[in-house]
Amino acid sequence: MIIKGLPSHAGARQTTDIFKLDESGIIDARLIRFKKTVAEYDLKYRGWPDQLLNELQMSYFKTNYFESKLENISGNKLVIQIK
């Protein structure tokens, strides 16, 4: 997964913790790299990429963390932009 629009490296690391603790289908999450405002993650997810996207776009996640917009989905790779 690639997330664009993260404000800092600390924010990218915090997002890893959010995935691990608050996304039910994620078994493991690891920050691979962060450059400027773009973070790349290695996620082990129990399900399909579109299911993960649906979870990220639910009101609970938007209210507690951030709102996102899908930029691209290709195979098992999601690219989202934080609003």
Secondary structure, 3 states (H helix, E strand, C coil): CEEECCCCHHHHHHHHHHHHHHCCCEEEEEEEEEECCEEEEEEEECCCHHHHHHHHCCHHHHHHCCCEEEEEEECCEEEEEEC
